[in-house]
Amino acid sequence: MLARMPPARDPASADSRPVATRRVWRIARAGSLSRLRLIEEPLPPPAEGEVQVAVQAVGLNFADVFACLGLYSATPRGAFVPGLESAGVVTAVGPGETRWRPGDAVMVLTRFGGYATALNASRDTLWPMPSGWDYAAAAAYPVQALTAWYGLVALGGARRDAIVLVQSAAGGVGLQALAALRSLGARPVAIVGREEKRRFLIERHGLPPAAVLLRDRHYAASLDAALAHYGAPGFDLVFDAVYGAAFTPAFERLAPEGRYVLYGAAEFMDTGARPNPLRLAWRYLRRPRPDPLAMISVNRGLLAFNLIWLWGEVQRLPAAMRSTLELIPEPPHVGAAFAFDDAPQAMRVLQAGGTTGKVILRC
Ligand SMILES: NC(=O)c1ccc[n+]([C@@H]2O[C@H](COP(=O)([O-])OP(=O)(O)OC[C@H]3O[C@@H](n4cnc5c(N)ncnc54)[C@H](OP(=O)(O)O)[C@@H]3O)[C@@H](O)[C@H]2O)c1
């Protein structure tokens, strides 16, 4: 099992002495990013089953913004610290712990609580940092790579030569999805919202221009042109976390036996610090509602998932992470790094929809 592999030792000689205080970004209640406060607080020694980690880098996810705005169903009630992943060095272990020891460099999954300079995490949601990686890459990896593996392979059944549409292909999950498809030998059609991201995918990731499309008013015609480029009748798989107006043109172009894997609704995101309820209600009421009966006659399927569900299936996580690392062994592309103290600014940049790859905080 991956979690029993010998962990990498701290690669950057981070301090591995136990930590007694930490700083966290806490929000008193969801609703607005402006409610985030940087707080210093004591950190108790790790309890049984816990491992203390001095965090060196925190991975940001679009879900963190949704959670702080109150648009994420898994958001805790009341005050919480956002953050689903980080990387750092083990500084102390709970009573009886034998798997981890101070000095181990680790990747950490948390069900919230990740925006912290130190934390006590469950011993079961840590992984050894792959050798040769730095903390930024390690903090950038778990959520987005697991999402790509789970959506494309575990649910989507992606395989060699499959034609796969990837929405937001230059984003954090998107680049991991492209890496996974490269590994599988599948053929991606990448969709992005801005021309500069299109150029980034062609110039930096070597995708053929005919297979990198803008989600603009020519979107439907561009999908047809990309399918013609591959000589394919339709998409074998669509991997989409945008939803909204982009959904139906892609859904209608699924090949028979094609699967549409929906895992988010970025189109519901507003650019303001707090959501606009009227605009949100309007988008919600106008959302696409595919008819399951109509799917029978055309042999197409729709699947949806929230990865955070897997946090509760802790016994499945080691195998899931092992499969993910086999499929996507390269360190991810970190597109932007901010200081820990600038977390709200980093979240606003992510929220604005212009970032490529992963956004991280350095502690
Ligand atoms: N279900 C799950 O378990 C799960 C897990 C991880 C992530 N997700 C979802 O997957 C998506 C990607 O996550 P990520 O963390 O890797 O983020 P990301 O792709 O780095 O950033 C989100 C992207 O969404 C696109 N977008 C579309 N409409 C938008 C709008 N109205 N405002 C802002 N951005 C908009 C933008 O790219 P383009 O304009 O280029 O499309 C933006 O860059 C998110 O929707 C996230 O919620 C779901």
The ligand as an SDF file (V2000), in Angstrom:
LIG
                    3D

 48 52  0  0  0  0  0  0  0  0999 V2000
  -16.8230   17.3690   -7.7400 N   0  0  0  0  0  0  0  0  0  0  0  0
  -15.6090   17.3680   -7.2380 C   0  0  0  0  0  0  0  0  0  0  0  0
  -15.2870   16.5130   -6.4400 O   0  0  0  0  0  0  0  0  0  0  0  0
  -14.6160   18.4020   -7.6530 C   0  0  0  0  0  0  0  0  0  0  0  0
  -13.2730   18.2730   -7.2480 C   0  0  0  0  0  0  0  0  0  0  0  0
  -12.3540   19.2330   -7.6920 C   0  0  0  0  0  0  0  0  0  0  0  0
  -12.8010   20.2770   -8.5020 C   0  0  0  0  0  0  0  0  0  0  0  0
  -14.1250   20.3630   -8.8330 N   0  0  0  0  0  0  0  0  0  0  0  0
  -14.5900   21.4230   -9.7280 C   0  0  0  0  0  0  0  0  0  0  0  0
  -13.7580   21.3810  -10.8820 O   0  0  0  0  0  0  0  0  0  0  0  0
  -13.5890   22.6610  -11.4280 C   0  0  0  0  0  0  0  0  0  0  0  0
  -12.1210   22.9330  -11.5770 C   0  0  0  0  0  0  0  0  0  0  0  0
  -11.5540   23.0760  -10.2690 O   0  0  0  0  0  0  0  0  0  0  0  0
  -10.1050   23.6810  -10.0640 P   0  0  0  0  0  0  0  0  0  0  0  0
   -9.9050   23.7980   -8.6210 O   0  0  0  0  0  0  0  0  0  0  0  0
   -9.1410   22.8980  -10.8780 O   0  0  0  0  0  0  0  0  0  0  0  0
  -10.2510   25.1440  -10.6700 O   0  0  0  0  0  0  0  0  0  0  0  0
   -9.6810   25.7490  -12.0330 P   0  0  0  0  0  0  0  0  0  0  0  0
  -10.0860   24.8840  -13.1830 O   0  0  0  0  0  0  0  0  0  0  0  0
   -8.2230   26.0230  -11.8440 O   0  0  0  0  0  0  0  0  0  0  0  0
  -10.4790   27.1200  -12.0820 O   0  0  0  0  0  0  0  0  0  0  0  0
  -11.8520   27.1180  -12.3750 C   0  0  0  0  0  0  0  0  0  0  0  0
  -12.1070   27.3970  -13.8710 C   0  0  0  0  0  0  0  0  0  0  0  0
  -13.5020   27.3940  -14.0920 O   0  0  0  0  0  0  0  0  0  0  0  0
  -13.7530   28.0470  -15.3290 C   0  0  0  0  0  0  0  0  0  0  0  0
  -14.9820   28.8680  -15.2110 N   0  0  0  0  0  0  0  0  0  0  0  0
  -16.1050   28.6310  -15.8940 C   0  0  0  0  0  0  0  0  0  0  0  0
  -17.0520   29.5220  -15.5740 N   0  0  0  0  0  0  0  0  0  0  0  0
  -16.5040   30.3420  -14.6480 C   0  0  0  0  0  0  0  0  0  0  0  0
  -16.9920   31.4850  -13.9340 C   0  0  0  0  0  0  0  0  0  0  0  0
  -18.2600   31.9460  -14.0710 N   0  0  0  0  0  0  0  0  0  0  0  0
  -16.1600   32.0840  -13.0580 N   0  0  0  0  0  0  0  0  0  0  0  0
  -14.9070   31.6380  -12.8850 C   0  0  0  0  0  0  0  0  0  0  0  0
  -14.3920   30.5520  -13.5300 N   0  0  0  0  0  0  0  0  0  0  0  0
  -15.1860   29.9200  -14.4130 C   0  0  0  0  0  0  0  0  0  0  0  0
  -12.4850   28.8880  -15.6230 C   0  0  0  0  0  0  0  0  0  0  0  0
  -11.7700   28.2330  -16.6720 O   0  0  0  0  0  0  0  0  0  0  0  0
  -12.2790   28.2680  -18.2090 P   0  0  0  0  0  0  0  0  0  0  0  0
  -12.9830   29.5800  -18.3790 O   0  0  0  0  0  0  0  0  0  0  0  0
  -11.0340   28.1520  -19.0020 O   0  0  0  0  0  0  0  0  0  0  0  0
  -13.2110   27.1100  -18.3630 O   0  0  0  0  0  0  0  0  0  0  0  0
  -11.6740   28.7620  -14.3530 C   0  0  0  0  0  0  0  0  0  0  0  0
  -10.3000   28.9020  -14.5660 O   0  0  0  0  0  0  0  0  0  0  0  0
  -14.3130   23.6220  -10.4690 C   0  0  0  0  0  0  0  0  0  0  0  0
  -15.5950   23.9020  -10.9980 O   0  0  0  0  0  0  0  0  0  0  0  0
  -14.4250   22.8270   -9.1900 C   0  0  0  0  0  0  0  0  0  0  0  0
  -15.5080   23.2510   -8.4070 O   0  0  0  0  0  0  0  0  0  0  0  0
  -15.0200   19.4530   -8.4300 C   0  0  0  0  0  0  0  0  0  0  0  0
  1  2  1  0
  2  3  2  0
  2  4  1  0
  4  5  1  0
  4 48  2  0
  5  6  2  0
  6  7  1  0
  7  8  2  0
  8  9  1  0
  8 48  1  0
  9 10  1  0
  9 46  1  0
 10 11  1  0
 11 12  1  0
 11 44  1  0
 12 13  1  0
 13 14  1  0
 14 15  2  0
 14 16  1  0
 14 17  1  0
 17 18  1  0
 18 19  2  0
 18 20  1  0
 18 21  1  0
 21 22  1  0
 22 23  1  0
 23 24  1  0
 23 42  1  0
 24 25  1  0
 25 26  1  0
 25 36  1  0
 26 27  1  0
 26 35  1  0
 27 28  2  0
 28 29  1  0
 29 30  1  0
 29 35  2  0
 30 31  1  0
 30 32  2  0
 32 33  1  0
 33 34  2  0
 34 35  1  0
 36 37  1  0
 36 42  1  0
 37 38  1  0
 38 39  2  0
 38 40  1  0
 38 41  1  0
 42 43  1  0
 44 45  1  0
 44 46  1  0
 46 47  1  0
M  CHG  2   8   1  16  -1
M  END
$$$$
